[in-house]
Amino acid sequence: MATGLGLSSEEALPLEIAGLLHDLGHTPFSHTLEGVLQEVGGTSHEEVTAHLVRGDVPEPYEVPQQGVDGFHPRTIPEVLERHGLSSREVVELLRAPRPRARPFRSEMLHGSIDADRLDYLQRDAHYTGVAHGFIDANRLLETVRQERGHLVFAEKGRPAVEGFLFARSLMYSSVYYNKTVRIAEIMLQSALERLPSFPDIAPLLTLTDAALLAFLEREGGRAGEFARRFEVRQLYKRAFTHPWGAEGPADPRFLRLAKVPSERRRIEDEMARRLGARPGEVLLDLASTHRGAPHAGAPTTGGDPLWIWEAGKVVDLFRTDGAWSTLLSRPITPWAVAAYVPARLAEAARRRRSRLLDVLG
């Protein structure tokens, strides 16, 4: 993208480094545990990343003074300084300013069509075999320009822009929010929430995927059961869903459950009690109440403009063509909440659906 915009190697290097480091603060399993990170640490992976790049490292991420076999690890600011880069400059690039005030350098990392989305949407479409995830990245990079301080796509690149938006929307509905994917993610989230030491689990969020699963299995109990089920794909089943009411995604009942995880767990356990099941055997998925979560860049415009040339002037595609804004801002799932249970309880949960949903009020 920097090459297409004609940036010098000196101008491009900080952007490339910011792109390399921008997800450094992720928990194991990427966005799956973002809600847990928020609950136990009151922060996000973006904030953790900024701390790591500045060298102002949160306690669980502290770099050991003595490495393996005499190797002395360096902090990120030390490494950047050796290459003539400022950690402050990289952190500024990592922070997303107000959408319509973003300069083009920030839009390369935080825009409607940015380098991050061009990367992961293509990879994920390839490795999941989703044909409708095709993106003409070459055409997008050939037609992107720097105009009036923003990233702007040439008029001849509009078909590639629209193809990108369509592919992005379908990837979320068919891959990231696929039923089986969501069940696996909710089970993993619940494994941590059901640990006896919860919420004092911040060090676990610095582990690798495999190390976290191994820890959960050793712990046993509900957390260990979830981890074993996750590894052998013995997943819960979706018992039922509850549709949106008249208030849609603004329904205060579901927003509260999404914002107060302890209340959501209380509701889960009350549903389990009414079903004659054990605590943790009813799990609720409130995916559509999280605008933009759990996966970065979820299909909501969120105020992000998409600048294109049209009839000789630069316009925001989302304002001039409402169809695209509508497509990308619709609820990610057609239901407000889904309930997941072990296979042996699925039929009973369906029969008692009304009684269980009464718990929501």
For each residue, the residues with C-beta under 8 A, 3 or more apart:
1: 4 5 108 115 118 141 144
2: 5 7 11 12 15 16 108
3: 6 7 12
4: 1 141 142 144
5: 1 2 104 144 145 146 151
6: 3 146
7: 2 3 11 12 15
8: 11 12
9: 12 13
10: 13
11: 2 7 8 14 15
12: 2 3 7 8 9 15 16
13: 9 10 16 17 83 85
14: 11 17 18 85 89 90 93
15: 2 7 11 12 18 19 93 105 108 109
16: 2 12 13 19 20
17: 13 14 20 21 80 85 90
18: 14 15 21 22 90 93 94 109
19: 15 16 22 109 115 116
20: 16 17
21: 17 18 24 49 52 53 76 90 94
22: 18 19 49 94 109 116
23: 26 30 45 49 296
24: 21 48 49 52 53
25: 44 45 46 47 48 49 50 51 52
26: 23 30 31 45
27: 30 32 33 34 36 37 45 205
28: 32 33 204 205 207 208 209 211 212
29: 32 33 185 188 209 212
30: 23 26 27 33 295
31: 26 34 45 293 294 295 296
32: 27 28 29 185 188 189 294
33: 27 28 29 30 36 37 188 189 192 205
34: 27 31 37 38 44 45 293 294
35: 38 39 189 261 290 293 294
36: 27 33 39 40 189 192 193 201 205
37: 27 33 34 40 41 43 44 45 48 205
38: 34 35 41 42 43 44
39: 35 36 42 199 261
40: 36 37 198 199 200 201 202 205
41: 37 38 48 58 202 205
42: 38 39
43: 37 38 47 48 58
44: 25 34 37 38 47 48
45: 23 25 26 27 31 34 37 48 49
46: 25 49 50 94 95
47: 25 43 44 50 51
48: 24 25 37 41 43 44 45 51 52 58 61
49: 21 22 23 24 25 45 46 52 53 94
50: 25 46 47 53 54 91 94 95
51: 25 47 48 54 56 57 58 61
52: 21 24 25 48 49 55 57 61 76
53: 21 24 49 50 76 77 80 87 90 91 94
54: 50 51 77 87 88 91
55: 52 75 76 77 78 87
56: 51
57: 51 52 61 62 63 75
58: 41 43 48 51 61 62
59: 62 202
60: 202 203 205 206
61: 48 51 52 57 58 206
62: 57 58 59
63: 57 73 75
64: 67 73
65: 72
66: 72
67: 64 70 71 72 73
68: 71
69:
70: 67
71: 67 68
72: 65 66 67
73: 63 64 67
74: 78 79
75: 55 57 63 78 79
76: 21 52 53 55 79 80 87
77: 53 54 55 80 81 87
78: 55 74 75 81 82
79: 74 75 76 82 83
80: 17 53 76 77 83 85 86 87 90
81: 77 78 84 85 86 87
82: 78 79
83: 13 79 80
84: 81
85: 13 14 17 80 81 89 90
86: 80 81 89 90
87: 53 54 55 76 77 80 81 90 91
88: 54 91 92
89: 14 85 86 92 93
90: 14 17 18 21 53 80 85 86 87 93 94
91: 50 53 54 87 88 94 95
92: 88 89 95
93: 14 15 18 89 90 105 106 109
94: 18 21 22 46 49 50 53 90 91 109
95: 46 50 91 92
96: 99 102 106 109 110
97: 101 102 103 106
98: 101 102 303
99: 96 102 302 303 304 305
100: 303 305
101: 97 98
102: 96 97 98 99 106 107 110 111 150
103: 97 106 107 149 150
104: 5 107 108 146 149 150 151
105: 15 93 108 109
106: 93 96 97 102 103 109 110 111
107: 102 103 104 110 111 114 150 151
108: 1 2 15 104 105 111 114 115 151
109: 15 18 19 22 93 94 96 105 106 114 115 116
110: 96 102 106 107 114 304
111: 102 106 107 108 114 151 304 306
112: 301 304 305 306 318
113: 117 118 140 151 153 161 164 306
114: 107 108 109 110 111 117 118 297
115: 1 19 108 109 118 119
116: 19 22 109 119 120 296 297
117: 113 114 120 121 168 297
118: 1 113 114 115 121 122 135 137 140 141 164
119: 115 116 122 123
120: 116 117 123 124
121: 117 118 124 125 133 135 164 167 168 171
122: 118 119 125 126 133 135 137
123: 119 120 126 127
124: 120 121 127 128 130 133 171 175 176
125: 121 122 128 130 132 133 134 135 167 171 175
126: 122 123 129 133
127: 123 124
128: 124 125 133 175
129: 126
130: 124 125 133 170 171 174 175
131: 134
132: 125 166 167 170 174
133: 121 122 124 125 126 128 130 167 170 171 175
134: 125 131 163 167
135: 118 121 122 125 140 160 163 164 167
136: 139 140 159 160 163 164
137: 118 122 140 141
138: 141 142
139: 136 142 143 157 159 160
140: 113 118 135 136 137 143 144 153 157 160 161 164
141: 1 4 118 137 138 144
142: 4 138 139 157
143: 139 140 153 154 156 157 160
144: 1 4 5 140 141 151 152 153 154 157
145: 5 151 152 153 154 309
146: 5 6 104 149 150 151 152
147: 150 152 307 309 314
148: 152 314
149: 103 104 146
150: 102 103 104 107 146 147 305 307 314
151: 5 104 107 108 111 113 144 145 146 307
152: 144 145 146 147 148 307 308 309 314
153: 113 140 143 144 145 157 158 160 161 306 307 308 309
154: 143 144 145 157 308 309
155: 158 308 309 310
156: 143
157: 139 140 142 143 144 153 154 160 161 308
158: 153 155 161 162 308 310
159: 136 139 162 163
160: 135 136 139 140 143 153 157 163 164
161: 113 140 153 157 158 164 165 306 308 317
162: 158 159 165 166 324
163: 134 135 136 159 160 166 167
164: 113 118 121 135 136 140 160 161 167 168
165: 161 162 168 169 306 324 327 328
166: 132 162 163 169 170 327
167: 121 125 132 133 134 135 163 164 170 171
168: 117 121 164 165 171 172 297 299 328
169: 165 166 172 173 299 327 328
170: 130 132 133 166 167 173 174
171: 121 124 125 130 133 167 168 174 175 176
172: 168 169 175 176 177 295 298 299 332
173: 169 170 177 332 333
174: 130 132 170 171 177 178
175: 124 125 128 130 133 171 172 178 181
176: 124 171 172 181 295 298
177: 172 173 174 181 182 287 332 333
178: 174 175 181 182
179: 182 183 238
180: 183 184 235
181: 175 176 177 178 184 185
182: 177 178 179 185 186 285 287 338
183: 179 180 186 187 235 236 237 238 285 340
184: 180 181 187 188 230 233 235
185: 29 32 181 182 188 189 294
186: 182 183 189 190 236 283 284 285 340
187: 183 184 190 191 226 229 230 235 236 283 340
188: 29 32 33 184 185 191 192 226 227 230
189: 32 33 35 36 185 186 192 193
190: 186 187 193 194 222 226 280 283
191: 187 188 194 195 216 222 223 226 227 230
192: 33 36 188 189 195 198 201 204 216 223
193: 36 189 190 198 261 265
194: 190 191 198 221 222 223 226 279 280
195: 191 192 198 201 216 219 221 223
196: 219 221
197: 200 201
198: 40 192 193 194 195 201
199: 39 40
200: 40 197
201: 36 40 192 195 197 198 204 205
202: 40 41 59 60 205 206
203: 60 206 207
204: 28 192 201 207 212 215
205: 27 28 33 36 37 40 41 60 201 202
206: 60 61 202 203
207: 28 203 204 211 212 215
208: 28 211 212
209: 28 29 212 213
210: 213 214
211: 28 207 208 214 215
212: 28 29 204 207 208 209 215 216
213: 209 210 216 217 227 230 231
214: 210 211 217 218
215: 204 207 211 212 218 219
216: 191 192 195 212 213 219 223 224 226 227
217: 213 214 220 224 227 228 231
218: 214 215 224
219: 195 196 215 216 223 224
220: 217 223 224
221: 194 195 196 224 225
222: 190 191 194 225 226 278 279 280
223: 191 192 194 195 216 219 220 226 227
224: 216 217 218 219 220 221 227 228
225: 221 222 228 229
226: 187 188 190 191 194 216 222 223 229 230 280
227: 188 191 213 216 217 223 224 230 231
228: 217 224 225 231 232 234
229: 187 225 226 232 233 234 235 236
230: 184 187 188 191 213 226 227 233 235
231: 213 217 227 228
232: 228 229
233: 184 229 230
234: 228 229
235: 180 183 184 187 229 230
236: 183 186 187 229 283 340 341 342 343
237: 183 340 341 342 343 346
238: 179 183 241 338 339 340 346
239: 339 340 341 345 346 349 350 353
240: 338 339 349 350 353
241: 238 334 335 336 337 338 339
242: 335 336 337 338 339 357 360
243: 334 335 336
244: 247 248 249 251 331 334 335 336
245: 248 251 336
246:
247: 244 250 251 252
248: 244 245 251 331
249: 244 254 288 289 291 331 336
250: 247 255
251: 244 245 247 248 254 255 336
252: 247 255 256
253: 256 257 360 361
254: 249 251 257 258 286 289 336 337
255: 250 251 252 258 259 289
256: 252 253 259 260 263
257: 253 254 260 263 264 267 284 286 289 337 360
258: 254 255 264 286 289 290
259: 255 256
260: 256 257 263 264
261: 35 39 193 264 265
262: 265 266
263: 256 257 260 266 267
264: 257 258 260 261 267 268 284 286
265: 193 261 262 268 269
266: 262 263 269 270
267: 257 263 264 270 271 284 359 360
268: 264 265 271 272 279 280 282 283 284
269: 265 266 272 273 279 280 282
270: 266 267 273 274 359
271: 267 268 274 275 282 284 339 356 359
272: 268 269 275 277 278 279 280 281 282
273: 269 270 276 277 279
274: 270 271 352 355 356 359
275: 271 272 281 282 341 345 348 349 352 356
276: 273 348
277: 272 273 281 282 341 342 345
278: 222 272 281
279: 194 222 268 269 272 273
280: 190 194 222 226 268 269 272 283
281: 272 275 277 278 341 342 345
282: 268 269 271 272 275 277 339 340 341 345 349 356
283: 186 187 190 236 268 280 339 340 341
284: 186 257 264 267 268 271 337 338 339 340
285: 182 183 186 337 338 339 340
286: 254 257 258 264 289 290 336 337
287: 177 182 290 294 332 333 338
288: 249 331 332 333 335 336
289: 249 254 255 257 258 286 336
290: 35 258 286 287 293 294 298
291: 249 298 300 302
292: 296 297 298 300 302
293: 31 34 35 290 298
294: 31 32 34 35 185 287 290 298
295: 30 31 172 176 298
296: 23 31 116 292
297: 114 116 117 168 292
298: 172 176 290 291 292 293 294 295 332
299: 168 169 172 327 328 329 330 332
300: 291 292 328 329
301: 112 304 318 325 328 329
302: 99 291 292
303: 98 99 100
304: 99 110 111 112 301 318
305: 99 100 112 150 316 317 318 319
306: 111 112 113 153 161 165 316 317 318 324
307: 147 150 151 152 153 314 315 316 317
308: 152 153 154 155 157 158 161 314 315 317
309: 145 147 152 153 154 155 312 313 314
310: 155 158 313 314 315 320
311:
312: 309
313: 309 310
314: 147 148 150 152 307 308 309 310
315: 307 308 310 319 320
316: 305 306 307 319 320
317: 161 305 306 307 308 320 321 324
318: 112 301 304 305 306 321 322 324 325 328
319: 305 315 316 325
320: 310 315 316 317
321: 317 318 324 325
322: 318 325 326
323: 326 327
324: 162 165 306 317 318 321 327 328
325: 301 318 319 321 322 328 329
326: 322 323 329 330
327: 165 166 169 299 323 324 330
328: 165 168 169 299 300 301 318 324 325
329: 299 300 301 325 326
330: 299 326 327
331: 244 248 249 288 334
332: 172 173 177 287 288 298 299
333: 173 177 287 288 338
334: 241 243 244 331
335: 241 242 243 244 288 338
336: 241 242 243 244 245 249 251 254 286 288 289
337: 241 242 254 257 284 285 286 360
338: 182 238 240 241 242 284 285 287 333 335
339: 238 239 240 241 242 271 282 283 284 285 349 356
340: 183 186 187 236 237 238 239 282 283 284 285
341: 236 237 239 275 277 281 282 283 345 346 349
342: 236 237 277 281 345 346
343: 236 237 346
344:
345: 239 275 277 281 282 341 342 348 349
346: 237 238 239 341 342 343 349 350
347: 350 351
348: 275 276 345 351 352
349: 239 240 275 282 339 341 345 346 352 353 356
350: 239 240 346 347 353
351: 347 348
352: 274 275 348 349 355 356
353: 239 240 349 350 356 357
354: 357 358
355: 274 352 358
356: 271 274 275 282 339 349 352 353 359
357: 242 353 354 360
358: 354 355 361
359: 267 270 271 274 356
360: 242 253 257 267 337 357
361: 253 358
